[in-house]
Amino acid sequence: MDSDQDSDDDWVLLDSSSDDDRVLALSSGCTSPDCRSDDDEEVVADGPEGLFELEDVEEVPQTPPPPPKAISGIFYHTLTGAVSYAAFDTICCWPPKQLIPDPAFSTCSEGVTVLASTRGLVCLRGTTTGAYFIANPTTLKRTRLPRHHCDHVAHGDPAVVITFDDPYNSCADHCGHYHVVVAFPLGEGTYAYESFSSRTWQWRVAGGISAVEQVVSSSGVGALGRAFWRTTLGYFVCYDPLAATADLVPAPQEVMQWPCWELGEMEGFLCVTFMDELVNQVVVIRLHLEHRAGEISWTTLTGHFEGGCLRNRDGVMLLRSQGPAEVLMWDPTAELVVAMDLEGRTTRTIGPLSGLQYYADFIPYVSSSTGIFGDEADAECTIAADAEAY
């Protein structure tokens, strides 16, 4: 970490290693877009007879938001470190595969690795300079982010998530400002945080660190305006980029009774999917941002099915969901990525990936025209000139 940053920050330890440690909960905030405080003025309307209460005014029908876009495909890395992409097949062969023009990001000024993807935006890191890039593979837009303050790779690989300011709008393209949140190891099981805002075009270092043993980088999810990761201690991390604070949240009790579980985003909400080792039971619950006696409440049940086409399969892995209410799984035996609805019906598949030399570090991608902001018009023109700054 840069020395000038060390002298300015007050670090606060969030330690979950003993029974007496205090685990912070999520701040509740406004739990719905139309929530209202007691201090809000009552809304009235003028009419020929004077003032009328809001309920006396004819309601204007509201257009429902469009459904969330389904995952188009997955990014993964080959054994040589190259980036690759595979698109979903549809069961009925329509619509056709949603391909992207440059899946390996070969036009980048240096080799890159894919770190995260949310709502059509992808975060890349240069293998030579360590610079972060934000790209939209569908529109071929890309920009390099300014230099971050801390050394993110001094003690191991960081974990990265893209999350958006508008947590309730998971469907639209051009869907507002975003944050790139980086959890990076400091050594001895502690992690610090730094986040980039597309609104200010600046990085911000959090004042606290977390003792979590290890953040599972492949579990990162952007939802509800926050970044989430699983940890090897059974908790998950919730980072709020607006407040620059990290909370350690205990996993739901139901999850701890099952051998396999994974975080995900469904229809704009944070979800947890869990199953048994042979995929006989698959259950999905949703996070509800409401404090009750200092704890977070979870909905009772969002979905439940008996494994679908993967029932009784050994070695099946849960993958991160994104977009609509569907569960993603990886079947290593058939080398298939399978998408199922919450009734267990297979909707789409990727593969088989037989013959490909790859890591199963699958990152879901949703094709969209979401803007990246910054100098989108000539983002690549400044990369070569500024490379020395890295």
C-alpha positions as CSV (number, residue, x, y, z in Angstrom):
1,M,0.0,0.0,0.0
2,D,1.2,3.5,-0.8
3,S,3.0,5.1,2.1
4,D,1.1,8.4,1.7
5,Q,-2.1,6.6,2.1
6,D,-0.9,4.8,5.3
7,S,-0.4,8.0,7.2
8,D,-3.8,9.5,6.4
9,D,-6.2,6.6,7.2
10,D,-7.6,5.4,10.5
11,W,-8.1,1.6,10.3
12,V,-10.9,0.0,12.2
13,L,-10.8,-3.8,12.7
14,L,-14.0,-5.8,12.1
15,D,-13.0,-9.2,13.6
16,S,-15.2,-12.3,13.5
17,S,-12.7,-14.7,15.0
18,S,-14.2,-15.0,18.5
19,D,-17.7,-15.5,20.0
20,D,-17.5,-12.1,21.8
21,D,-16.8,-10.1,18.6
22,R,-19.5,-7.8,17.4
23,V,-20.7,-8.5,13.8
24,L,-22.1,-5.4,12.1
25,A,-25.4,-5.6,10.2
26,L,-26.5,-3.9,7.0
27,S,-27.8,-0.4,7.4
28,S,-31.5,-0.5,6.5
29,G,-31.9,2.8,4.7
30,C,-34.9,3.2,2.5
31,T,-36.2,-0.3,1.8
32,S,-38.3,0.6,-1.2
33,P,-38.3,3.4,-3.8
34,D,-41.5,4.9,-2.5
35,C,-40.9,4.7,1.2
36,R,-41.6,7.9,3.1
37,S,-40.6,9.5,6.5
38,D,-42.9,10.9,9.1
39,D,-41.7,14.4,8.3
40,D,-42.8,14.3,4.7
41,E,-45.6,16.7,3.8
42,E,-48.9,15.3,2.9
43,V,-49.5,15.6,-0.9
44,V,-52.7,17.5,-1.9
45,A,-54.1,18.7,-5.2
46,D,-56.0,21.8,-6.1
47,G,-59.5,21.4,-7.6
48,P,-62.6,23.4,-8.2
49,E,-63.9,22.6,-4.7
50,G,-60.6,23.4,-3.0
51,L,-58.0,21.0,-1.6
52,F,-58.4,17.2,-1.9
53,E,-56.6,14.4,-0.3
54,L,-54.3,12.3,-2.6
55,E,-56.7,9.4,-2.4
56,D,-59.4,11.5,-4.0
57,V,-57.3,12.1,-7.1
58,E,-57.7,9.7,-10.0
59,E,-54.6,7.4,-10.1
60,V,-52.5,7.4,-13.3
61,P,-51.7,3.8,-14.4
62,Q,-48.0,3.0,-13.9
63,T,-46.1,1.3,-16.7
64,P,-44.5,-1.8,-15.2
65,P,-40.7,-2.0,-15.6
66,P,-39.3,-4.4,-18.3
67,P,-38.3,-7.8,-17.0
68,P,-34.6,-8.2,-16.2
69,K,-32.4,-9.3,-19.0
70,A,-31.2,-12.9,-18.9
71,I,-27.5,-13.8,-18.7
72,S,-26.1,-13.9,-22.3
73,G,-23.1,-16.1,-21.6
74,I,-20.0,-16.5,-19.4
75,F,-16.5,-15.2,-19.4
76,Y,-13.7,-17.6,-18.3
77,H,-9.9,-17.9,-18.6
78,T,-7.9,-20.5,-20.4
79,L,-4.9,-22.3,-18.8
80,T,-2.6,-19.8,-20.7
81,G,-4.3,-16.9,-19.1
82,A,-6.3,-15.7,-22.1
83,V,-9.9,-14.5,-21.8
84,S,-12.6,-16.5,-23.6
85,Y,-16.4,-16.3,-23.8
86,A,-19.2,-18.8,-24.3
87,A,-22.8,-17.9,-25.1
88,F,-25.9,-19.7,-24.0
89,D,-27.8,-22.0,-26.4
90,T,-31.6,-21.7,-26.1
91,I,-33.7,-24.9,-25.9
92,C,-36.0,-23.7,-28.7
93,C,-33.1,-22.2,-30.7
94,W,-34.6,-18.8,-30.6
95,P,-33.5,-16.1,-30.1
96,P,-30.1,-17.0,-31.4
97,K,-26.9,-16.9,-29.4
98,Q,-25.9,-13.4,-28.2
99,L,-22.3,-13.1,-29.4
100,I,-20.0,-10.2,-28.7
101,P,-17.6,-8.7,-31.2
102,D,-14.3,-9.0,-29.3
103,P,-14.7,-11.6,-26.5
104,A,-10.9,-11.8,-25.8
105,F,-10.5,-8.0,-25.6
106,S,-7.7,-8.3,-28.2
107,T,-7.8,-4.6,-29.1
108,C,-6.7,-3.6,-25.6
109,S,-3.3,-2.1,-25.4
110,E,-2.2,-4.9,-23.1
111,G,-3.3,-8.4,-22.0
112,V,-6.1,-8.4,-19.5
113,T,-8.0,-10.6,-17.1
114,V,-11.7,-10.4,-16.4
115,L,-12.5,-9.7,-12.8
116,A,-16.2,-8.9,-12.6
117,S,-19.4,-8.1,-14.6
118,T,-22.7,-6.5,-13.8
119,R,-25.5,-5.3,-16.1
120,G,-23.4,-5.5,-19.2
121,L,-20.3,-3.8,-17.8
122,V,-17.0,-5.8,-17.3
123,C,-14.1,-4.9,-15.1
124,L,-10.7,-5.8,-16.5
125,R,-7.2,-5.6,-15.1
126,G,-4.1,-5.1,-17.3
127,T,-1.6,-8.0,-16.8
128,T,1.4,-5.6,-17.4
129,T,0.4,-2.3,-15.8
130,G,-2.2,-3.5,-13.2
131,A,-4.5,-0.8,-14.5
132,Y,-8.3,-1.3,-14.2
133,F,-10.5,-0.9,-17.3
134,I,-14.3,-0.8,-17.6
135,A,-15.6,-2.2,-20.8
136,N,-19.0,-2.9,-22.5
137,P,-18.2,-5.8,-24.8
138,T,-21.5,-5.4,-26.6
139,T,-20.9,-1.8,-27.7
140,L,-17.1,-2.1,-27.9
141,K,-16.7,0.9,-25.5
142,R,-13.8,0.8,-23.0
143,T,-12.1,3.2,-20.7
144,R,-9.1,3.1,-18.4
145,L,-9.8,4.1,-14.8
146,P,-7.4,6.5,-13.0
147,R,-4.7,5.1,-10.8
148,H,-5.9,3.6,-7.5
149,H,-4.3,4.7,-4.2
150,C,-3.4,1.3,-2.6
151,D,-1.4,-1.7,-3.8
152,H,-4.1,-4.3,-4.4
153,V,-1.8,-7.2,-5.2
154,A,1.0,-7.0,-2.6
155,H,-0.4,-9.9,-0.6
156,G,-2.5,-11.8,-3.1
157,D,-5.2,-11.3,-5.7
158,P,-8.0,-8.9,-4.9
159,A,-11.7,-9.5,-5.2
160,V,-13.7,-7.1,-7.4
161,V,-17.4,-6.3,-7.8
162,I,-19.3,-3.8,-10.0
163,T,-22.4,-2.4,-8.3
164,F,-24.9,0.3,-9.4
165,D,-26.3,3.4,-7.5
166,D,-29.8,2.5,-8.5
167,P,-30.4,-0.8,-6.7
168,Y,-34.1,-1.2,-7.7
169,N,-33.6,-0.8,-11.4
170,S,-32.0,-4.0,-12.5
171,C,-33.5,-4.1,-16.0
172,A,-32.7,-0.9,-17.9
173,D,-29.8,-0.1,-20.2
174,H,-27.9,3.1,-19.5
175,C,-28.8,2.4,-15.9
176,G,-27.0,5.0,-14.0
177,H,-23.7,5.4,-12.1
178,Y,-21.7,2.5,-10.9
179,H,-18.9,1.6,-8.4
180,V,-16.0,-0.7,-8.8
181,V,-15.3,-2.2,-5.4
182,V,-12.0,-3.9,-4.6
183,A,-11.4,-6.0,-1.5
184,F,-7.7,-6.6,-1.3
185,P,-5.7,-8.7,1.2
186,L,-3.3,-7.2,3.7
187,G,-2.0,-10.5,5.0
188,E,-2.9,-12.6,8.1
189,G,-6.5,-13.0,7.0
190,T,-7.4,-9.2,6.9
191,Y,-8.8,-7.3,4.0
192,A,-9.0,-3.6,3.1
193,Y,-11.3,-1.9,0.6
194,E,-11.0,0.7,-2.1
195,S,-13.8,1.7,-4.5
196,F,-14.1,3.8,-7.7
197,S,-17.2,5.9,-8.5
198,S,-18.2,6.7,-12.1
199,R,-19.9,9.8,-10.7
200,T,-16.8,11.4,-9.2
201,W,-14.3,9.5,-11.4
202,Q,-12.2,9.0,-8.3
203,W,-11.1,6.2,-6.0
204,R,-11.9,6.2,-2.3
205,V,-10.2,4.1,0.4
206,A,-12.3,2.8,3.3
207,G,-11.3,3.5,6.8
208,G,-11.9,0.0,8.1
209,I,-10.5,-3.5,7.5
210,S,-12.1,-6.9,8.0
211,A,-10.6,-10.1,9.6
212,V,-12.3,-12.7,7.5
213,E,-9.6,-15.3,6.9
214,Q,-10.3,-15.2,3.1
215,V,-12.7,-13.4,0.8
216,V,-13.9,-15.8,-1.9
217,S,-13.3,-13.7,-5.0
218,S,-15.4,-15.9,-7.3
219,S,-18.5,-15.2,-5.2
220,G,-18.7,-11.4,-5.7
221,V,-22.2,-10.0,-6.4
222,G,-23.3,-6.4,-7.1
223,A,-26.9,-5.8,-5.8
224,L,-28.8,-3.2,-3.8
225,G,-26.1,-0.6,-4.4
226,R,-23.6,-2.7,-2.5
227,A,-20.9,-5.3,-3.1
228,F,-21.1,-8.8,-1.5
229,W,-18.7,-11.7,-1.1
230,R,-18.7,-15.0,0.7
231,T,-15.8,-15.6,3.2
232,T,-14.3,-18.9,4.4
233,L,-15.5,-18.1,7.9
234,G,-19.2,-18.6,7.0
235,Y,-20.0,-14.9,7.1
236,F,-20.3,-12.7,4.0
237,V,-19.0,-9.2,3.5
238,C,-21.2,-6.3,2.5
239,Y,-19.5,-3.2,1.3
240,D,-21.4,0.1,0.9
241,P,-19.4,2.3,-1.5
242,L,-21.4,5.4,-0.7
243,A,-20.6,5.1,3.1
244,A,-17.2,3.5,2.4
245,T,-18.0,0.9,5.1
246,A,-17.8,-2.9,5.3
247,D,-20.1,-5.0,7.4
248,L,-19.6,-8.7,8.3
249,V,-23.0,-10.4,8.0
250,P,-23.7,-13.9,9.3
251,A,-25.1,-16.3,6.7
252,P,-28.8,-17.4,7.2
253,Q,-29.1,-20.3,9.6
254,E,-30.7,-22.3,6.9
255,V,-27.6,-22.0,4.7
256,M,-25.3,-23.4,7.4
257,Q,-27.2,-26.7,7.3
258,W,-26.4,-27.3,3.7
259,P,-23.0,-28.3,2.1
260,C,-23.2,-26.0,-1.0
261,W,-24.4,-22.4,-1.2
262,E,-23.8,-19.3,-3.3
263,L,-24.7,-15.7,-3.4
264,G,-26.5,-14.2,-6.4
265,E,-28.6,-11.4,-7.7
266,M,-32.2,-12.0,-8.9
267,E,-34.5,-9.3,-10.1
268,G,-32.4,-6.6,-8.3
269,F,-32.2,-8.4,-4.9
270,L,-29.5,-10.3,-3.2
271,C,-30.3,-14.0,-3.0
272,V,-28.7,-17.1,-1.5
273,T,-29.1,-20.4,-3.3
274,F,-28.2,-23.7,-1.5
275,M,-28.4,-27.4,-2.2
276,D,-27.3,-30.8,-1.0
277,E,-24.3,-32.6,-2.5
278,L,-26.3,-34.7,-5.0
279,V,-28.7,-31.9,-6.1
280,N,-31.8,-33.5,-4.7
281,Q,-33.0,-30.3,-3.2
282,V,-32.3,-26.7,-4.4
283,V,-33.6,-23.8,-2.4
284,V,-33.4,-20.0,-3.0
285,I,-34.1,-17.3,-0.3
286,R,-33.9,-13.5,-0.7
287,L,-32.3,-10.9,1.5
288,H,-34.8,-8.4,3.1
289,L,-33.2,-5.2,4.2
290,E,-34.9,-4.7,7.5
291,H,-33.5,-4.7,11.1
292,R,-35.3,-6.7,13.7
293,A,-33.6,-6.8,17.1
294,G,-30.3,-5.9,15.4
295,E,-30.5,-8.7,12.9
296,I,-31.2,-9.0,9.2
297,S,-34.4,-10.8,8.2
298,W,-34.6,-13.2,5.2
299,T,-37.7,-14.0,3.3
300,T,-39.0,-17.5,4.0
301,L,-38.7,-18.9,0.5
302,T,-38.2,-17.6,-3.0
303,G,-37.9,-20.9,-4.9
304,H,-37.5,-24.6,-4.3
305,F,-37.1,-27.6,-6.7
306,E,-35.7,-31.1,-6.7
307,G,-32.6,-30.6,-8.8
308,G,-34.1,-30.7,-12.3
309,C,-32.0,-32.4,-15.0
310,L,-28.9,-32.4,-12.6
311,R,-30.6,-34.4,-9.8
312,N,-28.4,-37.1,-8.3
313,R,-25.3,-35.7,-10.1
314,D,-22.0,-35.7,-8.2
315,G,-19.7,-32.7,-8.2
316,V,-22.2,-30.1,-9.5
317,M,-21.3,-26.5,-8.5
318,L,-23.6,-23.5,-8.0
319,L,-22.7,-20.4,-10.0
320,R,-23.6,-16.8,-9.4
321,S,-27.0,-15.8,-10.7
322,Q,-27.7,-12.4,-12.3
323,G,-30.8,-10.8,-13.7
324,P,-34.0,-12.9,-13.7
325,A,-35.1,-15.5,-11.2
326,E,-33.0,-18.5,-12.3
327,V,-30.4,-20.7,-10.9
328,L,-27.0,-21.3,-12.7
329,M,-25.1,-24.6,-12.2
330,W,-21.9,-26.1,-13.6
331,D,-21.9,-29.9,-14.3
332,P,-18.2,-30.9,-14.6
333,T,-19.1,-34.4,-15.8
334,A,-21.0,-33.2,-18.9
335,E,-19.0,-29.9,-19.0
336,L,-22.3,-27.9,-19.2
337,V,-23.4,-24.7,-17.6
338,V,-27.2,-25.1,-17.0
339,A,-29.7,-22.4,-16.3
340,M,-33.0,-23.4,-14.6
341,D,-36.1,-21.5,-13.5
342,L,-37.3,-21.7,-9.9
343,E,-39.4,-24.8,-10.8
344,G,-36.4,-26.7,-11.9
345,R,-37.0,-26.5,-15.7
346,T,-33.9,-26.1,-17.9
347,T,-34.1,-23.0,-20.0
348,R,-30.7,-22.7,-21.5
349,T,-27.3,-24.4,-21.6
350,I,-23.6,-23.6,-22.4
351,G,-21.4,-26.3,-23.7
352,P,-20.2,-28.9,-23.6
353,L,-16.8,-27.3,-23.3
354,S,-15.0,-30.6,-24.1
355,G,-11.5,-30.2,-25.5
356,L,-11.1,-26.6,-24.2
357,Q,-8.3,-25.9,-21.7
358,Y,-10.0,-23.7,-19.2
359,Y,-10.5,-22.7,-15.5
360,A,-14.0,-23.0,-14.2
361,D,-13.9,-19.3,-13.0
362,F,-17.1,-18.5,-14.7
363,I,-18.2,-14.8,-14.7
364,P,-21.8,-14.3,-15.8
365,Y,-22.4,-11.6,-18.5
366,V,-25.6,-9.8,-19.5
367,S,-25.5,-8.1,-22.9
368,S,-26.7,-4.5,-22.7
369,S,-25.9,-1.0,-24.0
370,T,-25.1,0.4,-20.5
371,G,-22.8,3.4,-20.7
372,I,-19.4,3.4,-19.1
373,F,-19.1,7.2,-18.8
374,G,-15.7,8.9,-18.7
375,D,-14.0,9.7,-22.0
376,E,-16.0,7.0,-24.0
377,A,-15.3,8.6,-27.4
378,D,-11.5,8.2,-27.4
379,A,-10.8,6.2,-24.2
380,E,-8.1,4.1,-25.8
381,C,-6.2,7.1,-27.2
382,T,-4.8,8.0,-23.8
383,I,-3.8,4.5,-22.7
384,A,-0.4,4.3,-24.3
385,A,0.6,7.8,-23.2
386,D,-0.5,7.2,-19.6
387,A,0.9,3.7,-19.2
388,E,4.1,5.0,-17.5
389,A,2.0,6.3,-14.6
390,Y,1.4,2.7,-13.7
